[in-house]
Amino acid sequence: MSQTEEMQLEGPALSKFLGAIRSPFTSRVYLRCIQEFIQFLYANEMIQAKTVDAVDHIEDGEVSPYLTDELRVGDRIELRGPIGGYFVWNPRDRKSEGSPLFLVAGGSGIVPLMAMIRHRANSHNEVPTKLLYSSRSYADIIYREELDRISANDSSLRVIHTLTRRQPQNWMSYERRIDRAMLAETAWQPAEKPIAFTSGPTALVETVANHLLELGYKPECIKTERFGPTGD
């Protein structure tokens, strides 16, 4: 059993968590890890901030319905892990040293990518990075204010949005789902030896990965993290 720590759980703006409680509260809990939950912990930098603020409810999902509908303050679960390490950016990896990052997110797929962006900012790492982020509407952009703040203070980070359903007046960026043409316009060139991480619904992730291969990215340089209803 892992060491038990006290942590703060905050109700997220994007979906309900622990009964949709929006004001901060503190509770002593054990976190038992189903591997997907590790992504939530990574994004919220649990080791440092001990805060969970992003859990999106996916109908028929394996994990999120339990976290959003069943888990209550005071419940005890156990944390194991982290398990694996495939979808992790390690700036100290000599194999990828100096390689620019291309991050592609759809909806709540931003969660693990936000962990990388936060780690990059906190460690003052200036590896050139682009984030292409697809959301349904402006209001659905998760971490919007934080992304704006980080990118405004870091010229080596570029955040590119596309809104697929509703756009505010005078919207100047993309207005469609991510496609090959959009990736060709926004991705680093293969000659720059970039590393790509894409996270989101299965259909989006497969589309992005396939198009990046067509554009000349090496398979070993494309990391994917997908989610969807049970059985997808």
C-alpha positions in Angstrom: 0.0 0.0 0.0 1.3 3.4 -0.9 2.0 6.1 1.6 -1.2 8.0 2.6 -1.1 11.7 2.2 -3.6 14.5 2.8 -4.6 16.3 -0.3 -7.0 18.9 -1.6 -9.6 18.0 -4.1 -11.2 20.8 -6.1 -14.4 20.6 -8.1 -13.5 21.3 -11.8 -15.3 23.7 -14.1 -15.4 21.2 -16.9 -17.4 18.4 -15.1 -18.5 17.3 -11.8 -16.1 15.6 -9.4 -17.0 14.2 -6.1 -20.6 15.4 -6.3 -19.7 18.5 -8.3 -18.4 20.3 -5.3 -16.8 23.5 -6.5 -15.3 25.0 -3.4 -12.0 23.5 -2.2 -12.1 21.0 0.6 -9.6 18.7 2.3 -10.0 15.0 2.9 -7.7 12.1 3.8 -8.2 9.5 1.2 -6.3 6.5 -0.3 -6.1 6.6 -4.1 -6.2 3.2 -5.6 -4.9 3.4 -9.1 -6.7 2.2 -12.1 -4.1 3.2 -14.7 -6.2 5.9 -16.4 -6.5 7.8 -13.1 -2.7 8.2 -13.1 -3.2 10.7 -16.0 -5.4 12.9 -13.8 -2.7 12.8 -11.1 0.1 13.7 -13.6 -1.8 16.6 -15.0 -2.5 18.1 -11.5 1.1 17.4 -10.3 -0.2 15.6 -7.2 3.3 15.2 -5.8 3.7 19.0 -5.5 0.2 20.5 -5.5 -1.8 17.6 -4.2 -4.8 18.9 -6.2 -7.1 17.2 -8.6 -9.0 19.6 -10.8 -9.7 17.8 -14.1 -11.9 14.7 -14.4 -14.2 14.6 -17.4 -17.3 12.3 -17.3 -17.3 9.9 -20.3 -20.5 7.9 -20.7 -19.8 4.2 -20.6 -16.2 4.9 -19.6 -14.3 2.5 -17.4 -13.0 5.1 -14.9 -14.6 8.5 -15.0 -18.2 7.4 -14.1 -16.9 6.0 -10.9 -14.9 9.1 -10.1 -17.7 11.5 -10.9 -20.8 9.6 -9.7 -19.8 7.1 -7.1 -16.7 8.4 -5.2 -17.5 10.3 -2.0 -15.6 12.4 0.4 -13.9 10.0 2.9 -13.9 7.0 0.6 -10.7 5.0 0.7 -9.0 3.7 -2.4 -5.4 2.6 -2.9 -2.8 4.0 -5.2 -0.3 1.8 -7.1 2.1 3.1 -9.7 2.8 5.0 -11.7 2.6 2.0 -14.1 4.4 2.1 -17.4 5.9 5.3 -18.8 5.1 5.2 -22.5 3.2 8.5 -22.6 5.6 10.5 -20.6 7.9 13.3 -21.8 11.3 13.1 -20.2 13.4 16.3 -21.0 16.5 14.5 -19.7 16.3 11.7 -22.2 19.4 12.1 -24.4 17.6 10.4 -27.3 15.1 13.3 -27.5 17.4 16.1 -26.2 16.7 19.2 -28.2 13.8 17.7 -30.1 10.8 20.1 -30.4 7.5 18.9 -29.0 4.2 18.7 -31.0 1.3 18.2 -28.6 -2.2 17.5 -30.1 -5.2 17.3 -27.8 -8.9 16.7 -28.2 -11.3 17.7 -25.4 -10.2 16.4 -22.0 -7.2 14.7 -23.8 -5.4 17.9 -22.8 -5.0 16.5 -19.3 -1.8 14.5 -19.7 -0.4 17.1 -22.1 -1.0 19.8 -19.6 1.2 17.9 -17.2 4.0 18.2 -19.7 3.4 21.9 -20.3 3.4 22.5 -16.5 6.5 20.5 -16.0 8.2 22.3 -18.8 7.3 25.7 -17.4 8.2 24.8 -13.8 11.6 23.5 -14.8 12.2 26.6 -17.1 12.7 24.3 -20.0 12.5 26.2 -23.3 12.4 23.3 -25.8 10.3 24.6 -28.7 6.7 23.4 -28.2 3.5 23.6 -30.1 0.1 22.6 -28.7 -2.8 22.1 -31.2 -5.9 21.8 -29.1 -9.4 20.9 -30.5 -12.5 21.9 -28.4 -16.2 22.1 -29.2 -16.5 25.8 -28.2 -14.5 28.6 -26.5 -16.2 27.8 -23.2 -15.1 24.1 -23.5 -11.4 25.0 -23.6 -10.0 23.3 -20.5 -7.1 25.2 -18.8 -7.7 28.2 -21.2 -6.6 30.9 -18.8 -3.6 28.9 -17.6 -2.5 28.2 -21.2 -2.9 31.8 -22.1 -0.8 32.9 -19.1 2.0 30.3 -19.7 2.2 31.0 -23.4 2.2 34.8 -22.9 5.3 34.5 -20.8 7.1 31.9 -23.0 7.9 32.7 -26.6 9.0 29.1 -27.2 5.5 27.7 -26.5 2.8 28.3 -29.2 -0.8 27.3 -28.4 -3.1 26.8 -31.4 -6.8 26.3 -31.0 -9.5 24.9 -33.2 -13.2 25.1 -32.3 -15.4 22.5 -34.0 -18.9 23.6 -33.2 -19.2 27.2 -31.9 -16.9 30.1 -32.3 -17.0 33.6 -30.7 -17.2 36.7 -32.9 -14.0 37.7 -34.5 -12.5 34.2 -33.9 -9.2 34.1 -35.8 -8.1 30.5 -35.5 -9.3 27.2 -37.0 -13.0 26.3 -37.1 -13.0 22.6 -37.9 -11.9 19.2 -36.7 -8.2 18.4 -36.9 -7.3 17.1 -40.4 -4.2 16.5 -42.5 -4.1 20.0 -43.9 -4.2 21.5 -40.4 -1.5 19.2 -39.2 0.7 20.1 -42.2 0.3 23.8 -41.4 1.0 23.5 -37.6 3.3 20.6 -37.0 7.1 20.8 -36.9 8.8 19.6 -40.0 10.1 16.0 -39.8 13.6 17.2 -40.5 13.5 18.9 -37.1 13.2 15.5 -35.5 10.1 16.4 -33.4 8.4 14.2 -30.8 4.6 14.1 -31.0 2.2 13.3 -28.2 -1.5 13.1 -29.1 -4.3 12.5 -26.6 -8.1 12.4 -26.9 -10.9 10.3 -28.3 -9.9 7.3 -30.2 -11.0 8.6 -33.6 -9.1 11.8 -33.2 -5.9 10.1 -32.0 -5.9 7.6 -34.8 -6.5 10.4 -37.4 -3.6 12.5 -36.0 -1.2 9.6 -35.8 -2.0 8.4 -39.3 -1.6 11.8 -40.8 1.6 12.5 -39.0 3.0 9.3 -40.5 1.9 10.5 -43.9 3.7 13.8 -43.3 7.0 12.0 -42.6 7.0 11.5 -38.8 8.8 8.4 -37.6 6.5 5.9 -35.9 8.6 5.8 -32.8 8.3 9.5 -32.4 4.5 9.5 -32.2 3.1 8.7 -28.8 -0.6 8.2 -28.3 -3.1 8.2 -25.4 -6.7 7.5 -26.3 -10.0 7.1 -24.5 -13.6 6.3 -25.2 -16.5 4.2 -24.1 -15.9 0.7 -22.8 -15.4 -1.6 -25.8 -14.0 1.0 -28.2 
